[in-house]
Amino acid sequence: MATGDNPSAPEDRLSAVEDAIARAAKRAGREPADIALIAISKTHDAAAIRPVIAAGQRVFGENRVQEAQDKWPALKAETPDIELHLVGQLQSNKTEDAVALFDAIHSVDRPSLVKALAKTFAKTDRRPSLFVQVNIGDEDQKGGCAIANLPDLLARSRDAGLDIAGLMCIPPYGLEPAPYFALLAKLAEENGLSALSMGMSSDYETAVMCGATHVRVGTALFGARN
Ligand SMILES: *Cc1c(COP(=O)(O)O)cnc(C)c1O
């Protein structure tokens, strides 16, 4: 069944995810208000996104700069208090576009990108929140900074004047995610960082119980992507 068939579905899905976050927070002795839900709208068009905005959601995430540039300026013009997060890989030559459009970047993962961001910051007053993405499962094919390189990347960020808010990860597919979330939380604590971007549709409740401050949920809100 096409998920767009039921006009009330986006609201229902949003409140179901919000309720699940609140339950997981309570179980962990946390305040639900301390967890930001980022609605990941990649591949979905404005017609699919508007009902989620109408239901009250204001924080959205995309994984490609170009796709976000095509969709979001118009949506932001309709609803100015939208907060937009970049959760996908960022090429160093796209930092100016990314900083202009996004309020947070979750994919800082290498020294060349730190350098490019610092150069961009010198030309603009915009300061998106920054997360360092960690390759938490040490997977060859995955983006993110190697765990062993994290202290160096954080030091370079500091030296370049970049304020890193926290860490982000995508655990290995098909494995129990909790140990990877716990490891990311430990790395954040060791490095004095408070924000933790972790948890997707299949595991955001576990992530909340492990300390996530930002969960990135697409499918559970928008339905399956093509
Ligand atoms: C697509 C994506 C998500 C959302 O995934 P779902 O399983 O659809 O919730 C979260 N984080 C990143 C980095 C993504 O690319």
The ligand as a MOL file (V3000), in Angstrom:
LIG
                    3D

  0  0  0     0  0            999 V3000
M  V30 BEGIN CTAB
M  V30 COUNTS 15 15 0 0 0
M  V30 BEGIN ATOM
M  V30 1 C 18.9350 7.5430 5.7110 0
M  V30 2 C 19.6600 7.8500 6.9580 0
M  V30 3 C 19.0080 7.7540 8.2030 0
M  V30 4 C 17.5710 7.3150 8.3770 0
M  V30 5 O 17.4490 5.9440 8.1320 0
M  V30 6 P 16.0760 5.1760 8.3860 0
M  V30 7 O 16.4900 3.7680 8.5690 0
M  V30 8 O 15.2390 5.3840 7.1720 0
M  V30 9 O 15.4530 5.7390 9.6020 0
M  V30 10 C 19.7410 8.0840 9.3340 0
M  V30 11 N 21.0280 8.4760 9.2620 0
M  V30 12 C 21.6760 8.5740 8.0870 0
M  V30 13 C 23.1040 8.9930 8.0860 0
M  V30 14 C 21.0200 8.2540 6.9080 0
M  V30 15 O 21.6950 8.3460 5.7490 0
M  V30 END ATOM
M  V30 BEGIN BOND
M  V30 1 1 1 2
M  V30 2 1 2 3
M  V30 3 2 2 14
M  V30 4 1 3 4
M  V30 5 2 3 10
M  V30 6 1 4 5
M  V30 7 1 5 6
M  V30 8 2 6 7
M  V30 9 1 6 8
M  V30 10 1 6 9
M  V30 11 1 10 11
M  V30 12 2 11 12
M  V30 13 1 12 13
M  V30 14 1 12 14
M  V30 15 1 14 15
M  V30 END BOND
M  V30 END CTAB
M  END
